[in-house]
């Protein structure tokens, strides 16, 4: 009888673990949605500013990638914490199921993110570039910045010519 009661208690703990694992996943997914929306918005503003051109464009474009990289790095740290939370509770649920000889997938022994790089260096400033999605976002931002610098003089000269009228 004790075994049946223990089984019921363990199954309640498995349910609690899976609820907490789902919580970590949902936070990660919600943050990722906001991250991409803000990234697309920033890219649209950068492209628009490049095409429109204005005097402060080079200064603005020099500052935006630095602030963006700082923001993306902090997003990556939160993503990493949520993934770690999720796998912690999935592994615990599997351990509880294993006590009762219920077959499970092997536990996730070491958290890896991005292209399989270990998370141990997550506190380094450039570790987030190893994540394919975040690295891509930073690359696009840098490319838009380079494009803005390449066209800044041309756009400004063209606008000055339009303002001065025909000679």
MILO-288776 format. One record per residue (C-alpha): residue in three letters; x, y, z. Coordinates in nm, 2 decimals. Layout:
N
@aa ALA	px X	py Y	pz Z
...
END
This chain:
167
@aa UNK	px 0.00	py 0.00	pz 0.00
@aa UNK	px 0.29	py 0.23	pz 0.08
@aa UNK	px 0.42	py 0.18	pz -0.27
@aa UNK	px 0.09	py 0.30	pz -0.42
@aa UNK	px 0.09	py 0.61	pz -0.21
@aa UNK	px 0.45	py 0.68	pz -0.29
@aa UNK	px 0.37	py 0.64	pz -0.66
@aa UNK	px 0.08	py 0.89	pz -0.63
@aa UNK	px 0.31	py 1.14	pz -0.45
@aa UNK	px 0.58	py 1.10	pz -0.71
@aa UNK	px 0.33	py 1.14	pz -1.00
@aa UNK	px 0.21	py 1.47	pz -0.84
@aa UNK	px 0.58	py 1.58	pz -0.83
@aa UNK	px 0.63	py 1.48	pz -1.19
@aa UNK	px 0.32	py 1.69	pz -1.28
@aa UNK	px 0.46	py 1.98	pz -1.08
@aa UNK	px 0.80	py 1.94	pz -1.25
@aa UNK	px 0.65	py 1.94	pz -1.60
@aa UNK	px 0.44	py 2.25	pz -1.51
@aa UNK	px 0.76	py 2.43	pz -1.41
@aa UNK	px 0.93	py 2.31	pz -1.72
@aa UNK	px 0.65	py 2.45	pz -1.93
@aa UNK	px 0.67	py 2.77	pz -1.74
@aa UNK	px 1.04	py 2.81	pz -1.84
@aa UNK	px 0.96	py 2.72	pz -2.21
@aa UNK	px 0.67	py 2.97	pz -2.23
@aa UNK	px 0.88	py 3.25	pz -2.09
@aa UNK	px 1.15	py 3.17	pz -2.34
@aa UNK	px 0.90	py 3.17	pz -2.63
@aa UNK	px 0.73	py 3.49	pz -2.52
@aa UNK	px 1.06	py 3.67	pz -2.49
@aa UNK	px 1.17	py 3.54	pz -2.83
@aa UNK	px 0.86	py 3.68	pz -2.99
@aa UNK	px 0.92	py 4.02	pz -2.85
@aa UNK	px 1.29	py 4.00	pz -2.94
@aa UNK	px 1.21	py 3.93	pz -3.31
@aa UNK	px 0.94	py 4.20	pz -3.33
@aa UNK	px 1.17	py 4.46	pz -3.18
@aa UNK	px 1.46	py 4.35	pz -3.41
@aa UNK	px 1.25	py 4.38	pz -3.72
@aa UNK	px 1.13	py 4.72	pz -3.60
@aa UNK	px 1.48	py 4.84	pz -3.54
@aa UNK	px 1.59	py 4.71	pz -3.88
@aa UNK	px 1.31	py 4.89	pz -4.05
@aa UNK	px 1.40	py 5.22	pz -3.87
@aa UNK	px 1.76	py 5.18	pz -3.96
@aa UNK	px 1.68	py 5.11	pz -4.33
@aa UNK	px 1.44	py 5.41	pz -4.34
@aa UNK	px 1.69	py 5.64	pz -4.18
@aa UNK	px 1.95	py 5.53	pz -4.43
@aa UNK	px 1.73	py 5.59	pz -4.72
@aa UNK	px 1.59	py 5.92	pz -4.58
@aa UNK	px 1.93	py 6.04	pz -4.46
@aa UNK	px 1.99	py 6.31	pz -4.20
@aa UNK	px 2.29	py 6.48	pz -4.05
@aa UNK	px 2.31	py 6.27	pz -3.73
@aa UNK	px 2.29	py 5.94	pz -3.91
@aa UNK	px 2.66	py 5.84	pz -3.87
@aa UNK	px 2.65	py 5.91	pz -3.50
@aa UNK	px 2.32	py 5.73	pz -3.45
@aa UNK	px 2.44	py 5.43	pz -3.65
@aa UNK	px 2.76	py 5.41	pz -3.45
@aa UNK	px 2.57	py 5.39	pz -3.12
@aa UNK	px 2.27	py 5.17	pz -3.22
@aa UNK	px 2.47	py 4.84	pz -3.28
@aa UNK	px 2.64	py 4.88	pz -2.94
@aa UNK	px 2.31	py 4.93	pz -2.75
@aa UNK	px 2.15	py 4.65	pz -2.96
@aa UNK	px 2.43	py 4.40	pz -2.88
@aa UNK	px 2.40	py 4.48	pz -2.51
@aa UNK	px 2.03	py 4.42	pz -2.53
@aa UNK	px 2.06	py 4.10	pz -2.73
@aa UNK	px 2.33	py 3.97	pz -2.48
@aa UNK	px 2.09	py 4.02	pz -2.19
@aa UNK	px 1.81	py 3.85	pz -2.38
@aa UNK	px 2.05	py 3.56	pz -2.44
@aa UNK	px 2.13	py 3.54	pz -2.06
@aa UNK	px 1.75	py 3.52	pz -1.98
@aa UNK	px 1.69	py 3.26	pz -2.26
@aa UNK	px 1.98	py 3.05	pz -2.12
@aa UNK	px 1.83	py 3.07	pz -1.76
@aa UNK	px 1.49	py 2.97	pz -1.89
@aa UNK	px 1.63	py 2.67	pz -2.09
@aa UNK	px 1.83	py 2.57	pz -1.79
@aa UNK	px 1.52	py 2.59	pz -1.57
@aa UNK	px 1.32	py 2.38	pz -1.82
@aa UNK	px 1.58	py 2.10	pz -1.84
@aa UNK	px 1.63	py 2.10	pz -1.47
@aa UNK	px 1.27	py 2.01	pz -1.41
@aa UNK	px 1.25	py 1.77	pz -1.71
@aa UNK	px 1.55	py 1.58	pz -1.57
@aa UNK	px 1.39	py 1.57	pz -1.22
@aa UNK	px 1.06	py 1.44	pz -1.36
@aa UNK	px 1.26	py 1.17	pz -1.55
@aa UNK	px 1.44	py 1.08	pz -1.23
@aa UNK	px 1.11	py 1.04	pz -1.04
@aa UNK	px 0.96	py 0.83	pz -1.33
@aa UNK	px 1.28	py 0.61	pz -1.33
@aa UNK	px 1.22	py 0.52	pz -0.96
@aa UNK	px 0.91	py 0.34	pz -1.07
@aa UNK	px 1.07	py 0.17	pz -1.37
@aa UNK	px 0.90	py 0.40	pz -1.62
@aa UNK	px 1.11	py 0.43	pz -1.93
@aa UNK	px 1.22	py 0.79	pz -2.02
@aa UNK	px 1.45	py 0.95	pz -2.26
@aa UNK	px 1.81	py 0.99	pz -2.13
@aa UNK	px 1.86	py 1.30	pz -1.91
@aa UNK	px 2.01	py 1.61	pz -2.07
@aa UNK	px 2.35	py 1.60	pz -1.91
@aa UNK	px 2.49	py 1.93	pz -2.02
@aa UNK	px 2.30	py 2.23	pz -2.14
@aa UNK	px 2.41	py 2.34	pz -2.48
@aa UNK	px 2.28	py 2.63	pz -2.68
@aa UNK	px 2.32	py 2.75	pz -3.03
@aa UNK	px 2.56	py 2.54	pz -3.24
@aa UNK	px 2.63	py 2.30	pz -2.96
@aa UNK	px 2.86	py 2.53	pz -2.77
@aa UNK	px 2.86	py 2.47	pz -2.39
@aa UNK	px 2.68	py 2.73	pz -2.18
@aa UNK	px 2.97	py 2.76	pz -1.94
@aa UNK	px 3.09	py 3.08	pz -2.11
@aa UNK	px 2.76	py 3.25	pz -2.10
@aa UNK	px 2.89	py 3.53	pz -1.88
@aa UNK	px 3.15	py 3.62	pz -2.15
@aa UNK	px 3.06	py 3.93	pz -2.35
@aa UNK	px 3.06	py 3.76	pz -2.68
@aa UNK	px 2.93	py 3.42	pz -2.59
@aa UNK	px 2.58	py 3.51	pz -2.72
@aa UNK	px 2.72	py 3.52	pz -3.08
@aa UNK	px 2.74	py 3.14	pz -3.07
@aa UNK	px 2.36	py 3.12	pz -3.07
@aa UNK	px 2.26	py 3.11	pz -3.44
@aa UNK	px 1.95	py 3.33	pz -3.40
@aa UNK	px 2.12	py 3.60	pz -3.19
@aa UNK	px 2.43	py 3.60	pz -3.40
@aa UNK	px 2.22	py 3.64	pz -3.71
@aa UNK	px 2.04	py 3.94	pz -3.56
@aa UNK	px 2.36	py 4.11	pz -3.46
@aa UNK	px 2.50	py 4.04	pz -3.81
@aa UNK	px 2.20	py 4.20	pz -3.98
@aa UNK	px 2.23	py 4.50	pz -3.75
@aa UNK	px 2.60	py 4.54	pz -3.83
@aa UNK	px 2.53	py 4.51	pz -4.20
@aa UNK	px 2.26	py 4.78	pz -4.19
@aa UNK	px 2.51	py 5.00	pz -4.00
@aa UNK	px 2.78	py 4.94	pz -4.27
@aa UNK	px 2.52	py 5.02	pz -4.54
@aa UNK	px 2.42	py 5.34	pz -4.36
@aa UNK	px 2.78	py 5.46	pz -4.34
@aa UNK	px 2.84	py 5.37	pz -4.71
@aa UNK	px 2.54	py 5.57	pz -4.82
@aa UNK	px 2.54	py 5.85	pz -4.57
@aa UNK	px 2.75	py 6.10	pz -4.77
@aa UNK	px 2.57	py 6.02	pz -5.09
@aa UNK	px 2.22	py 6.06	pz -4.94
@aa UNK	px 2.32	py 6.39	pz -4.77
@aa UNK	px 2.48	py 6.53	pz -5.08
@aa UNK	px 2.18	py 6.43	pz -5.29
@aa UNK	px 1.94	py 6.60	pz -5.04
@aa UNK	px 2.15	py 6.91	pz -5.03
@aa UNK	px 2.13	py 6.92	pz -5.41
@aa UNK	px 1.76	py 6.89	pz -5.40
@aa UNK	px 1.72	py 7.17	pz -5.15
@aa UNK	px 1.94	py 7.41	pz -5.33
@aa UNK	px 1.74	py 7.37	pz -5.65
@aa UNK	px 1.86	py 7.39	pz -6.01
@aa UNK	px 2.17	py 7.60	pz -6.07
END
